[in-house]
C-alpha cells in the first residue's frame, strides 16, 4: 500500500478542526485557512503556501483571508524585501477574539435594556427581553473573570516551563 496519497497528520488536524469551525458557523474556506495557519509552525503563510497546503485556488484563499481579516482573526503583513503578503495569526488570538465578543455583548445588552424599557418590564415581552439583557451582563462578568484567570494560568505555566 502506497503512503504517497496518505494525508499527513497536520492535514488531518486542519480538516478536522476546520470541520468543527464550519459546524459552529464559520465559512468553510475561512475555517480551513484559519486551521492551516494555526497548525503552521510560524503562525503565518503566504497565499501560495495556503493554496498548496489546502489544494485550493488563490481566489479561494483571498476570499477566506478577507473574511478572517474582517473578523480580526488574521492580519496581512508584507514579507521584508518582497512584494508577497503573509497572512498572520494575531498574538493572543483567542483572548482578542473573546474580548471583541465582550464588546458585542455590551452593545447587545444596551439595546436589550432599551428594548425592555420600551416594551415595559411589566409585560411578558419586556420581562423576557430584560432577562436576556441580564444574561448578557452575567456572561460578561463571568468572561472578565475567566479571562483574568486564563492570563494567570498562562503566566504560571510559562514560569513552570522555564
DSSP file (Angstrom, degrees, kcal/mol; ACC not computed):
  #  RESIDUE AA STRUCTURE BP1 BP2  ACC     N-H-->O    O-->H-N    N-H-->O    O-->H-N    TCO  KAPPA ALPHA  PHI   PSI    X-CA   Y-CA   Z-CA
    1    1 A X              0   0    0      0, 0.0     2,-0.2     0, 0.0     0, 0.0   0.000 360.0 360.0 360.0 129.1    0.0    0.0    0.0
    2    2 A X        -     0   0    0      1,-0.1     3,-0.3     3,-0.0     4,-0.0  -0.545 360.0-162.4 -79.7 137.2    1.4    3.4   -1.0
    3    3 A X  S >  S+     0   0    0     -2,-0.2     3,-1.0     1,-0.2    -1,-0.1   0.446  71.8  95.9 -92.1  -2.5    1.8    6.1    1.6
    4    4 A X  T 3  S+     0   0    0      1,-0.3    -1,-0.2     3,-0.0    -2,-0.0   0.868  88.7  37.7 -57.9 -42.4    2.1    8.7   -1.2
    5    5 A X  T 3  S+     0   0    0     -3,-0.3    -1,-0.3     2,-0.1     2,-0.2   0.436  89.6 116.0 -91.7  -0.6   -1.5    9.7   -1.1
    6    6 A X  S <  S-     0   0    0     -3,-1.0     2,-0.2     1,-0.1    -3,-0.0  -0.508  70.4-118.8 -73.7 135.9   -1.9    9.5    2.6
    7    7 A X        -     0   0    0     -2,-0.2    -1,-0.1     1,-0.1    -2,-0.1  -0.534  28.7-116.6 -75.1 135.3   -2.7   12.8    4.3
    8    8 A X     >  -     0   0    0     -2,-0.2     4,-2.0     1,-0.1     3,-0.4  -0.283  28.3-106.4 -67.3 158.6   -0.1   13.9    6.8
    9    9 A X  H  > S+     0   0    0      1,-0.2     4,-2.4     2,-0.2     5,-0.2   0.872 120.8  54.4 -55.3 -39.6   -1.2   14.3   10.5
   10   10 A X  H  > S+     0   0    0      1,-0.2     4,-2.8     2,-0.2    -1,-0.2   0.905 107.4  51.3 -61.9 -39.7   -1.2   18.1   10.3
   11   11 A X  H  > S+     0   0    0     -3,-0.4     4,-2.3     2,-0.2    -1,-0.2   0.887 109.0  50.1 -63.7 -39.4   -3.5   17.9    7.3
   12   12 A X  H  X S+     0   0    0     -4,-2.0     4,-2.4     2,-0.2    -2,-0.2   0.918 111.8  48.2 -65.0 -42.6   -5.9   15.6    9.2
   13   13 A X  H  X S+     0   0    0     -4,-2.4     4,-3.2     2,-0.2     5,-0.4   0.946 110.4  51.9 -60.9 -47.7   -5.9   18.0   12.1
   14   14 A X  H  X S+     0   0    0     -4,-2.8     4,-2.6     1,-0.2    -2,-0.2   0.930 113.4  43.5 -55.8 -48.8   -6.5   21.0    9.8
   15   15 A X  H  X S+     0   0    0     -4,-2.3     4,-1.9     2,-0.2    -1,-0.2   0.883 115.2  48.9 -67.7 -37.4   -9.5   19.3    8.1
   16   16 A X  H  X S+     0   0    0     -4,-2.4     4,-1.6    -5,-0.2    -2,-0.2   0.941 115.6  42.2 -67.6 -46.9  -10.9   18.1   11.4
   17   17 A X  H  X S+     0   0    0     -4,-3.2     4,-2.5     1,-0.2    -2,-0.2   0.900 112.9  54.2 -67.6 -39.6  -10.7   21.4   13.2
   18   18 A X  H  X S+     0   0    0     -4,-2.6     4,-2.6    -5,-0.4    -1,-0.2   0.892 106.1  53.0 -60.0 -39.6  -11.9   23.3   10.1
   19   19 A X  H  X S+     0   0    0     -4,-1.9     4,-2.4     2,-0.2    -1,-0.2   0.891 109.1  49.4 -63.1 -38.7  -15.0   21.0   10.1
   20   20 A X  H  X S+     0   0    0     -4,-1.6     4,-1.5     2,-0.2    -2,-0.2   0.916 111.8  47.9 -66.0 -42.8  -15.7   21.9   13.7
   21   21 A X  H  <>S+     0   0    0     -4,-2.5     5,-2.3     2,-0.2     4,-0.4   0.901 112.2  49.5 -64.0 -40.5  -15.3   25.6   13.0
   22   22 A X  H ><5S+     0   0    0     -4,-2.6     3,-1.6     1,-0.2    -2,-0.2   0.917 108.3  53.0 -63.9 -43.5  -17.6   25.3   10.0
   23   23 A X  H 3<5S+     0   0    0     -4,-2.4    -1,-0.2     1,-0.3    -2,-0.2   0.824 106.1  55.1 -59.8 -31.6  -20.2   23.4   12.1
   24   24 A X  T 3<5S-     0   0    0     -4,-1.5    -1,-0.3    -5,-0.1    -2,-0.2   0.522 132.4 -90.0 -82.1  -5.9  -20.1   26.3   14.6
   25   25 A X  T < 5S+     0   0    0     -3,-1.6    -3,-0.2     1,-0.4     2,-0.2   0.399  81.5 132.1 118.3  -3.6  -20.9   28.8   11.8
   26   26 A X      < -     0   0    0     -5,-2.3    -1,-0.4    -6,-0.1     5,-0.0  -0.530  68.4 -92.6 -79.0 149.1  -17.7   29.9   10.3
   27   27 A X     >  -     0   0    0     -2,-0.2     4,-2.4     1,-0.1     5,-0.2  -0.289  36.0-122.0 -57.3 144.3  -17.3   29.9    6.5
   28   28 A X  H  > S+     0   0    0      1,-0.2     4,-2.1     2,-0.2     5,-0.1   0.926 108.4  41.8 -60.3 -51.3  -15.8   26.7    5.2
   29   29 A X  H  > S+     0   0    0      1,-0.2     4,-2.7     2,-0.2     5,-0.2   0.898 114.3  52.5 -66.7 -38.6  -12.8   28.1    3.4
   30   30 A X  H  > S+     0   0    0      1,-0.2     4,-2.7     2,-0.2    -1,-0.2   0.896 108.6  52.2 -61.9 -38.6  -12.1   30.6    6.2
   31   31 A X  H  X S+     0   0    0     -4,-2.4     4,-2.5     2,-0.2    -2,-0.2   0.916 111.0  46.3 -62.1 -43.8  -12.2   27.6    8.6
   32   32 A X  H  X S+     0   0    0     -4,-2.1     4,-2.2     2,-0.2    -2,-0.2   0.917 114.1  47.1 -67.1 -43.4   -9.7   25.7    6.5
   33   33 A X  H  X S+     0   0    0     -4,-2.7     4,-2.3     2,-0.2     5,-0.2   0.929 113.5  48.7 -64.5 -44.9   -7.3   28.7    6.1
   34   34 A X  H  X S+     0   0    0     -4,-2.7     4,-2.6    -5,-0.2    -2,-0.2   0.932 112.0  48.3 -60.6 -46.2   -7.5   29.5    9.8
   35   35 A X  H  X S+     0   0    0     -4,-2.5     4,-2.1     1,-0.2    -1,-0.2   0.880 110.5  52.0 -63.3 -37.9   -6.8   25.9   10.8
   36   36 A X  H  X S+     0   0    0     -4,-2.2     4,-0.6     2,-0.2    -1,-0.2   0.907 111.1  47.0 -65.2 -41.2   -3.9   25.8    8.4
   37   37 A X  H >< S+     0   0    0     -4,-2.3     3,-0.8     1,-0.2     6,-0.3   0.916 111.8  50.9 -64.6 -42.4   -2.4   29.0    9.9
   38   38 A X  H 3< S+     0   0    0     -4,-2.6    -2,-0.2     1,-0.2    -1,-0.2   0.875 111.4  48.0 -61.9 -38.0   -2.9   27.6   13.4
   39   39 A X  H 3< S+     0   0    0     -4,-2.1    -1,-0.2    -5,-0.2     2,-0.2   0.524  91.2  99.0 -84.0  -6.3   -1.2   24.4   12.5
   40   40 A X  S << S-     0   0    0     -3,-0.8     3,-0.4    -4,-0.6     5,-0.1  -0.596  77.6-129.0 -82.7 145.2    1.8   26.1   10.9
   41   41 A X  S    S+     0   0    0     -2,-0.2    -1,-0.1     1,-0.2    -4,-0.0   0.879 108.0  40.8 -58.6 -39.8    5.0   26.4   13.0
   42   42 A X  S    S-     0   0    0      2,-0.3    -1,-0.2     1,-0.0     3,-0.1   0.668 101.5-128.1 -85.4 -16.7    5.3   30.1   12.2
   43   43 A X  S    S+     0   0    0     -3,-0.4    46,-2.5    -6,-0.3     2,-0.3   0.660  82.6  84.0  74.1  14.6    1.6   31.0   12.5
   44   44 A X  E     +A   88   0A   0     44,-0.2     2,-0.3    -7,-0.1    -2,-0.3  -0.995  50.1 172.2-149.6 145.8    1.9   32.7    9.1
   45   45 A X  E     -A   87   0A   0     42,-1.7    42,-3.2    -2,-0.3     2,-0.1  -0.978  28.9-116.6-147.4 156.0    1.8   31.6    5.5
   46   46 A X  E  >  -A   86   0A   0     -2,-0.3     4,-2.4    40,-0.2     5,-0.2  -0.433  36.6-105.3 -85.1 168.9    1.7   33.2    2.1
   47   47 A X  H  > S+     0   0    0     38,-0.6     4,-2.8     1,-0.2     5,-0.2   0.909 123.0  51.6 -59.2 -42.8   -1.2   32.8   -0.3
   48   48 A X  H  > S+     0   0    0      1,-0.2     4,-2.4     2,-0.2    -1,-0.2   0.906 109.6  49.2 -62.8 -42.0    0.8   30.3   -2.4
   49   49 A X  H  > S+     0   0    0      2,-0.2     4,-2.8     1,-0.2     5,-0.2   0.910 112.7  47.4 -64.6 -41.6    1.6   28.2    0.7
   50   50 A X  H  X S+     0   0    0     -4,-2.4     4,-2.5     2,-0.2     5,-0.3   0.924 111.5  51.1 -64.6 -43.9   -2.0   28.2    1.7
   51   51 A X  H  X>S+     0   0    0     -4,-2.8     5,-1.5    -5,-0.2     4,-1.2   0.922 114.3  44.1 -57.6 -45.2   -3.1   27.3   -1.8
   52   52 A X  H  <5S+     0   0    0     -4,-2.4    -2,-0.2     2,-0.2    -1,-0.2   0.939 115.4  45.9 -67.8 -48.0   -0.6   24.4   -1.9
   53   53 A X  H  <5S+     0   0    0     -4,-2.8    -2,-0.2     1,-0.2    -1,-0.2   0.881 124.1  33.1 -63.6 -38.7   -1.3   23.0    1.6
   54   54 A X  H  <5S-     0   0    0     -4,-2.5    -1,-0.2    -5,-0.2    -2,-0.2   0.521 101.6-128.6 -97.6  -6.7   -5.1   23.2    1.2
   55   55 A X  T  <5 +     0   0    0     -4,-1.2     2,-0.3    -5,-0.3    -3,-0.2   0.950  64.7 129.6  55.5  52.3   -5.2   22.4   -2.5
   56   56 A X      < -     0   0    0     -5,-1.5    -1,-0.2    -6,-0.2    -2,-0.1  -0.879  62.0 -93.3-130.8 163.9   -7.4   25.4   -3.2
   57   57 A X     >  -     0   0    0     -2,-0.3     4,-2.0     1,-0.1     3,-0.3  -0.341  31.2-115.7 -75.3 156.6   -7.3   28.3   -5.7
   58   58 A X  H  > S+     0   0    0      1,-0.2     4,-2.7     2,-0.2     5,-0.1   0.845 118.2  58.0 -57.8 -33.4   -5.6   31.7   -4.9
   59   59 A X  H  > S+     0   0    0      2,-0.2     4,-2.3     1,-0.2    -1,-0.2   0.892 104.9  49.6 -64.8 -38.7   -9.1   33.2   -5.2
   60   60 A X  H  > S+     0   0    0     -3,-0.3     4,-2.1     2,-0.2    -2,-0.2   0.898 111.5  49.1 -66.0 -39.9  -10.4   30.9   -2.5
   61   61 A X  H  X S+     0   0    0     -4,-2.0     4,-2.9     2,-0.2     5,-0.3   0.936 110.0  52.0 -61.7 -46.3   -7.5   31.9   -0.3
   62   62 A X  H  X S+     0   0    0     -4,-2.7     4,-2.3     1,-0.2    -2,-0.2   0.916 111.1  45.9 -58.9 -46.6   -8.2   35.6   -1.0
   63   63 A X  H  X S+     0   0    0     -4,-2.3     4,-1.9     2,-0.2    -1,-0.2   0.902 114.4  48.2 -63.6 -41.7  -11.8   35.4    0.0
   64   64 A X  H  X S+     0   0    0     -4,-2.1     4,-2.5     2,-0.2    -2,-0.2   0.915 112.8  47.5 -65.9 -43.5  -11.1   33.4    3.1
   65   65 A X  H  X S+     0   0    0     -4,-2.9     4,-2.6     2,-0.2     5,-0.2   0.886 108.2  55.7 -66.4 -38.9   -8.4   35.7    4.3
   66   66 A X  H  X S+     0   0    0     -4,-2.3     4,-2.0    -5,-0.3    -1,-0.2   0.928 111.0  44.9 -58.5 -45.2  -10.6   38.8    3.6
   67   67 A X  H  X S+     0   0    0     -4,-1.9     4,-1.9     2,-0.2    -2,-0.2   0.942 113.5  49.1 -63.3 -48.6  -13.3   37.3    5.9
   68   68 A X  H  <>S+     0   0    0     -4,-2.5     5,-2.9     1,-0.2     6,-1.0   0.846 111.5  50.2 -62.7 -34.1  -10.7   36.3    8.6
   69   69 A X  H ><5S+     0   0    0     -4,-2.6     3,-1.2     3,-0.2    -1,-0.2   0.905 107.8  53.3 -69.0 -41.4   -9.2   39.8    8.5
   70   70 A X  H 3<5S+     0   0    0     -4,-2.0    -2,-0.2     1,-0.3    -1,-0.2   0.856 111.2  45.5 -62.1 -36.3  -12.7   41.4    8.8
   71   71 A X  T 3<5S-     0   0    0     -4,-1.9    -1,-0.3    -5,-0.1    -2,-0.2   0.373 117.3-114.8 -91.8   6.2  -13.4   39.4   11.9
   72   72 A X  T < 5S+     0   0    0     -3,-1.2    -3,-0.2     2,-0.2    -2,-0.1   0.744  81.7 118.6  75.6  25.8  -10.0   40.2   13.3
   73   73 A X  S   <S+     0   0    0     -5,-2.9    17,-1.2     1,-0.2     2,-0.3   0.720  77.9  17.0 -96.2 -23.4   -8.5   36.7   13.4
   74   74 A X  E     -B   89   0A   0     -6,-1.0     2,-0.3    15,-0.2    15,-0.2  -0.946  63.7-153.4-140.3 162.5   -5.6   37.3   11.0
   75   75 A X  E     -B   88   0A   0     13,-2.4    13,-3.0    -2,-0.3     2,-0.5  -0.918  19.9-119.1-132.5 164.3   -3.7   40.2    9.5
   76   76 A X  E     -B   87   0A   0     -2,-0.3     2,-0.4    11,-0.2    11,-0.2  -0.879  30.2-179.2-104.9 131.9   -1.8   40.8    6.4
   77   77 A X  E     -B   86   0A   0      9,-2.9     9,-3.6    -2,-0.5     2,-0.4  -0.983  26.9-121.9-130.7 143.9    1.9   41.6    6.5
   78   78 A X  E     -B   85   0A   0     -2,-0.4     2,-0.3     7,-0.2     7,-0.2  -0.689  29.9-118.6 -82.9 133.0    4.4   42.3    3.8
   79   79 A X    >   -     0   0    0      5,-2.7     3,-2.0    -2,-0.4     5,-0.1  -0.549  40.6-101.2 -67.8 131.4    7.4   40.0    3.6
   80   80 A X  T 3  S+     0   0    0      1,-0.3    -1,-0.1    -2,-0.3     3,-0.1  -0.311 105.0   6.2 -57.0 130.7   10.5   42.1    4.1
   81   81 A X  T 3  S+     0   0    0      1,-0.2     2,-0.3    -3,-0.1    -1,-0.3   0.647 118.9  90.4  73.4  14.9   12.2   42.7    0.8
   82   82 A X  S <  S-     0   0    0     -3,-2.0    -1,-0.2     2,-0.2     0, 0.0  -0.896  73.1-136.4-137.8 163.8    9.4   41.1   -1.1
   83   83 A X  S    S+     0   0    0     -2,-0.3     2,-0.3    -3,-0.1    -3,-0.1   0.366  75.5 106.7 -98.3   2.7    6.1   42.0   -2.8
   84   84 A X        -     0   0    0     -5,-0.1    -5,-2.7    -4,-0.1     2,-0.3  -0.595  63.4-137.8 -86.2 143.5    4.4   38.9   -1.3
   85   85 A X  E     - B   0  78A   0     -2,-0.3   -38,-0.6    -7,-0.2     2,-0.4  -0.727   9.4-152.6 -94.5 147.8    2.0   39.2    1.6
   86   86 A X  E     -AB  46  77A   0     -9,-3.6    -9,-2.9    -2,-0.3     2,-0.5  -0.932  11.8-137.1-114.2 144.6    2.0   36.8    4.5
   87   87 A X  E     -AB  45  76A   0    -42,-3.2   -42,-1.7    -2,-0.4     2,-0.4  -0.914  28.0-167.6-104.6 126.3   -1.2   36.1    6.5
   88   88 A X  E     -AB  44  75A   0    -13,-3.0   -13,-2.4    -2,-0.5   -44,-0.2  -0.912  21.6-124.9-124.5 135.9   -0.5   36.0   10.2
   89   89 A X  E     - B   0  74A   0    -46,-2.5   -15,-0.2    -2,-0.4     2,-0.1  -0.527  40.1-108.9 -70.3 144.5   -2.5   34.9   13.2
   90   90 A X    >   -     0   0    0    -17,-1.2     3,-0.9    -2,-0.2     4,-0.1  -0.446  34.1-103.3 -71.3 148.1   -2.9   37.6   15.8
   91   91 A X  T 3  S+     0   0    0      1,-0.3     5,-0.2    -2,-0.1    -1,-0.1  -0.437 109.5  14.0 -64.8 147.8   -1.0   37.3   19.1
   92   92 A X  T 3> S+     0   0    0      3,-0.1     4,-2.8    -2,-0.1    -1,-0.3   0.892  85.7 175.4  49.9  44.5   -3.2   36.2   21.9
   93   93 A X  H <> S+     0   0    0     -3,-0.9     4,-2.5     1,-0.2     5,-0.2   0.873  70.5  42.9 -49.0 -52.7   -5.8   35.2   19.2
   94   94 A X  H  > S+     0   0    0      2,-0.2     4,-2.5     1,-0.2    -1,-0.2   0.895 113.3  52.1 -69.0 -38.9   -8.4   33.7   21.5
   95   95 A X  H  > S+     0   0    0      1,-0.2     4,-2.1     2,-0.2    -1,-0.2   0.944 112.9  45.4 -60.0 -47.4   -8.1   36.4   24.1
   96   96 A X  H  X S+     0   0    0     -4,-2.8     4,-2.4     2,-0.2    -2,-0.2   0.898 111.4  52.9 -63.6 -40.7   -8.6   39.0   21.5
   97   97 A X  H  X S+     0   0    0     -4,-2.5     4,-1.8    -5,-0.3    -1,-0.2   0.925 112.3  44.0 -61.6 -44.9  -11.5   37.2   19.9
   98   98 A X  H  X S+     0   0    0     -4,-2.5     4,-2.0     2,-0.2    -1,-0.2   0.831 110.1  56.1 -71.6 -30.4  -13.3   36.9   23.2
   99   99 A X  H  X S+     0   0    0     -4,-2.1     4,-1.7    -5,-0.2    -2,-0.2   0.920 108.6  47.2 -64.9 -42.9  -12.6   40.5   24.1
  100  100 A X  H  X S+     0   0    0     -4,-2.4     4,-1.8     1,-0.2    -2,-0.2   0.882 109.7  53.8 -64.0 -36.7  -14.2   41.6   20.8
  101  101 A X  H  X S+     0   0    0     -4,-1.8     4,-2.5     1,-0.2    -1,-0.2   0.878 104.4  56.0 -63.4 -36.6  -17.1   39.3   21.7
  102  102 A X  H  X S+     0   0    0     -4,-2.0     4,-2.0     1,-0.2    -1,-0.2   0.898 105.1  51.3 -61.4 -41.4  -17.3   41.0   25.0
  103  103 A X  H  X S+     0   0    0     -4,-1.7     4,-1.9     1,-0.2    -1,-0.2   0.885 109.3  50.8 -63.5 -38.2  -17.7   44.4   23.2
  104  104 A X  H  X S+     0   0    0     -4,-1.8     4,-2.6     1,-0.2    -2,-0.2   0.914 107.9  52.3 -64.0 -43.6  -20.5   42.8   21.1
  105  105 A X  H  X S+     0   0    0     -4,-2.5     4,-2.8     1,-0.2    -2,-0.2   0.871 106.6  54.3 -61.6 -36.5  -22.3   41.6   24.3
  106  106 A X  H  X S+     0   0    0     -4,-2.0     4,-2.2     2,-0.2    -1,-0.2   0.931 109.8  46.4 -62.5 -46.0  -22.1   45.1   25.7
  107  107 A X  H  X S+     0   0    0     -4,-1.9     4,-2.2     2,-0.2    -2,-0.2   0.924 113.8  48.4 -63.0 -43.7  -23.8   46.5   22.7
  108  108 A X  H  X S+     0   0    0     -4,-2.6     4,-2.9     1,-0.2    -2,-0.2   0.920 109.7  52.2 -62.8 -43.0  -26.5   43.8   22.8
  109  109 A X  H  X S+     0   0    0     -4,-2.8     4,-2.7     2,-0.2    -1,-0.2   0.915 109.2  50.2 -59.8 -43.1  -27.1   44.4   26.4
  110  110 A X  H  X S+     0   0    0     -4,-2.2     4,-2.3     2,-0.2    -1,-0.2   0.933 112.7  45.7 -60.5 -47.9  -27.6   48.1   25.9
  111  111 A X  H  X S+     0   0    0     -4,-2.2     4,-2.6     1,-0.2    -2,-0.2   0.905 113.4  50.3 -63.3 -41.4  -30.1   47.5   23.1
  112  112 A X  H  X S+     0   0    0     -4,-2.9     4,-2.7     2,-0.2    -2,-0.2   0.899 109.4  50.3 -65.3 -40.7  -31.9   44.9   25.1
  113  113 A X  H  X S+     0   0    0     -4,-2.7     4,-2.1     2,-0.2    -1,-0.2   0.926 112.7  47.0 -63.1 -43.9  -32.2   47.2   28.2
  114  114 A X  H  X S+     0   0    0     -4,-2.3     4,-2.5     1,-0.2    -2,-0.2   0.913 112.7  50.6 -61.8 -41.7  -33.6   49.9   26.0
  115  115 A X  H  X S+     0   0    0     -4,-2.6     4,-2.9     2,-0.2     5,-0.2   0.895 108.1  51.4 -63.6 -40.9  -35.9   47.4   24.4
  116  116 A X  H  X S+     0   0    0     -4,-2.7     4,-1.8     2,-0.2    -1,-0.2   0.903 111.8  47.7 -63.2 -40.1  -37.1   46.1   27.8
  117  117 A X  H  < S+     0   0    0     -4,-2.1    -2,-0.2     2,-0.2    -1,-0.2   0.917 113.0  48.2 -65.9 -43.1  -37.8   49.7   28.8
  118  118 A X  H  < S+     0   0    0     -4,-2.5    -2,-0.2     1,-0.2    -1,-0.2   0.910 116.6  42.3 -63.2 -43.6  -39.7   50.4   25.6
  119  119 A X  H  < S-     0   0    0     -4,-2.9     7,-0.3    -5,-0.2    -1,-0.2   0.755 119.6-111.6 -75.4 -24.1  -41.8   47.2   25.9
  120  120 A X    ><  -     0   0    0     -4,-1.8     3,-2.1    -5,-0.2     6,-0.5   0.537   8.5-122.3  92.7 118.0  -42.4   47.8   29.5
  121  121 A X  T 3  S+     0   0    0      1,-0.3    -1,-0.1     5,-0.2    -4,-0.1   0.620 110.2  66.8 -69.2  -9.5  -40.8   45.5   32.1
  122  122 A X  T 3  S+     0   0    0      4,-0.1    -1,-0.3     5,-0.0     2,-0.2   0.461  90.0  80.9 -88.0  -0.9  -44.3   44.7   33.4
  123  123 A X  S <> S-     0   0    0     -3,-2.1     4,-2.5    -7,-0.2     5,-0.2  -0.671  88.8-119.1 -99.1 160.2  -45.2   43.0   30.1
  124  124 A X  H  > S+     0   0    0     -2,-0.2     4,-2.2     2,-0.2     5,-0.2   0.912 115.8  47.5 -62.4 -42.8  -44.2   39.4   29.2
  125  125 A X  H  > S+     0   0    0      2,-0.2     4,-2.4     1,-0.2     5,-0.2   0.931 112.9  48.3 -65.5 -45.2  -42.1   40.6   26.3
  126  126 A X  H  > S+     0   0    0     -6,-0.5     4,-2.5    -7,-0.3    -5,-0.2   0.894 111.9  49.3 -62.1 -41.3  -40.4   43.3   28.3
  127  127 A X  H  X S+     0   0    0     -4,-2.5     4,-2.3    -7,-0.3    -1,-0.2   0.895 111.4  49.9 -64.9 -40.3  -39.6   40.9   31.1
  128  128 A X  H  X S+     0   0    0     -4,-2.2     4,-1.8     2,-0.2    -2,-0.2   0.908 112.7  46.4 -64.8 -42.6  -38.2   38.3   28.6
  129  129 A X  H  X S+     0   0    0     -4,-2.4     4,-2.2     2,-0.2    -2,-0.2   0.896 112.0  51.2 -67.1 -40.6  -36.0   41.0   27.0
  130  130 A X  H  X S+     0   0    0     -4,-2.5     4,-2.4     2,-0.2    -2,-0.2   0.895 109.1  51.1 -63.6 -39.9  -34.8   42.3   30.4
  131  131 A X  H  X S+     0   0    0     -4,-2.3     4,-2.2     2,-0.2    -1,-0.2   0.881 108.4  51.9 -65.3 -36.9  -33.9   38.7   31.4
  132  132 A X  H  X S+     0   0    0     -4,-1.8     4,-2.1     2,-0.2    -2,-0.2   0.910 109.5  49.5 -64.7 -41.1  -31.9   38.3   28.2
  133  133 A X  H  X S+     0   0    0     -4,-2.2     4,-2.2     1,-0.2    -2,-0.2   0.905 109.9  51.8 -62.2 -41.6  -30.1   41.6   29.0
  134  134 A X  H  X S+     0   0    0     -4,-2.4     4,-2.6     1,-0.2    -2,-0.2   0.895 107.4  53.1 -61.3 -40.1  -29.4   40.2   32.5
  135  135 A X  H  X S+     0   0    0     -4,-2.2     4,-2.8     1,-0.2    -2,-0.2   0.931 109.5  47.5 -61.0 -46.2  -28.0   37.0   30.9
  136  136 A X  H  X S+     0   0    0     -4,-2.1     4,-2.3     2,-0.2    -1,-0.2   0.877 111.5  50.8 -65.0 -36.7  -25.6   39.0   28.7
  137  137 A X  H  X S+     0   0    0     -4,-2.2     4,-2.2     2,-0.2    -1,-0.2   0.926 112.2  47.2 -63.9 -43.9  -24.5   41.1   31.7
  138  138 A X  H  X S+     0   0    0     -4,-2.6     4,-2.5     1,-0.2     5,-0.2   0.925 111.0  51.7 -61.2 -45.9  -23.9   37.9   33.7
  139  139 A X  H  X S+     0   0    0     -4,-2.8     4,-2.5     1,-0.2    -1,-0.2   0.898 109.0  50.8 -60.1 -42.4  -21.9   36.4   30.8
  140  140 A X  H  X S+     0   0    0     -4,-2.3     4,-2.5     2,-0.2    -1,-0.2   0.933 109.9  49.0 -61.6 -46.7  -19.7   39.5   30.5
  141  141 A X  H  X S+     0   0    0     -4,-2.2     4,-1.9     1,-0.2    -2,-0.2   0.935 113.8  46.4 -59.1 -46.3  -18.9   39.4   34.2
  142  142 A X  H  X S+     0   0    0     -4,-2.5     4,-2.8     1,-0.2    -1,-0.2   0.888 110.9  52.8 -63.3 -39.4  -18.0   35.7   34.1
  143  143 A X  H  X S+     0   0    0     -4,-2.5     4,-3.0    -5,-0.2     5,-0.3   0.902 106.5  52.6 -66.0 -40.5  -16.0   36.2   30.9
  144  144 A X  H  X S+     0   0    0     -4,-2.5     4,-2.0     2,-0.2    -1,-0.2   0.940 113.6  43.6 -59.3 -46.4  -13.9   39.0   32.5
  145  145 A X  H  X S+     0   0    0     -4,-1.9     4,-2.4     2,-0.2    -2,-0.2   0.916 113.9  51.0 -64.7 -43.0  -13.1   36.8   35.5
  146  146 A X  H  X S+     0   0    0     -4,-2.8     4,-2.3     1,-0.2    -2,-0.2   0.916 110.3  48.1 -62.1 -45.0  -12.4   33.8   33.2
  147  147 A X  H  X S+     0   0    0     -4,-3.0     4,-2.2     2,-0.2    -1,-0.2   0.864 110.6  52.4 -66.5 -35.3  -10.0   35.7   31.0
  148  148 A X  H  X S+     0   0    0     -4,-2.0     4,-2.0    -5,-0.3    -1,-0.2   0.920 110.4  47.5 -63.3 -43.5   -8.2   37.1   34.1
  149  149 A X  H  X S+     0   0    0     -4,-2.4     4,-2.7     1,-0.2    -2,-0.2   0.874 109.1  55.3 -65.1 -36.3   -7.8   33.5   35.4
  150  150 A X  H  X S+     0   0    0     -4,-2.3     4,-3.0     2,-0.2     5,-0.2   0.936 106.8  49.2 -61.1 -46.9   -6.6   32.4   31.9
  151  151 A X  H  X S+     0   0    0     -4,-2.2     4,-2.3     1,-0.2    -1,-0.2   0.907 112.6  48.1 -60.5 -41.6   -3.8   35.1   31.9
  152  152 A X  H  X S+     0   0    0     -4,-2.0     4,-2.4     2,-0.2    -1,-0.2   0.925 113.2  47.9 -63.3 -44.5   -2.7   34.0   35.4
  153  153 A X  H  X S+     0   0    0     -4,-2.7     4,-2.7     1,-0.2    -2,-0.2   0.921 111.8  49.6 -62.2 -45.2   -2.7   30.3   34.4
  154  154 A X  H  X S+     0   0    0     -4,-3.0     4,-2.3     1,-0.2    -1,-0.2   0.906 111.7  48.3 -63.1 -42.0   -0.8   31.1   31.2
  155  155 A X  H  X S+     0   0    0     -4,-2.3     4,-2.1    -5,-0.2    -1,-0.2   0.914 112.6  48.5 -64.6 -42.5    1.8   33.1   33.1
  156  156 A X  H  X S+     0   0    0     -4,-2.4     4,-2.1     1,-0.2    -2,-0.2   0.910 111.5  49.8 -64.7 -41.9    2.2   30.3   35.7
  157  157 A X  H  X S+     0   0    0     -4,-2.7     4,-1.6     1,-0.2    -1,-0.2   0.895 109.8  51.2 -63.8 -40.5    2.6   27.7   33.0
  158  158 A X  H  X S+     0   0    0     -4,-2.3     4,-0.8     1,-0.2    -1,-0.2   0.893 109.5  50.3 -64.1 -39.2    5.2   29.8   31.3
  159  159 A X  H >< S+     0   0    0     -4,-2.1     3,-0.6     1,-0.2    -2,-0.2   0.896 108.6  52.6 -65.4 -39.2    7.2   30.1   34.5
  160  160 A X  H 3< S+     0   0    0     -4,-2.1    -1,-0.2     1,-0.2    -2,-0.2   0.841 106.8  53.2 -65.2 -32.9    7.0   26.3   35.1
  161  161 A X  H 3<        0   0    0     -4,-1.6    -1,-0.2     1,-0.2    -2,-0.2   0.695 360.0 360.0 -76.0 -19.2    8.4   25.7   31.6
  162  162 A X    <<        0   0    0     -4,-0.8    -1,-0.2    -3,-0.6    -2,-0.2   0.489 360.0 360.0 -73.4 360.0   11.4   27.9   32.2
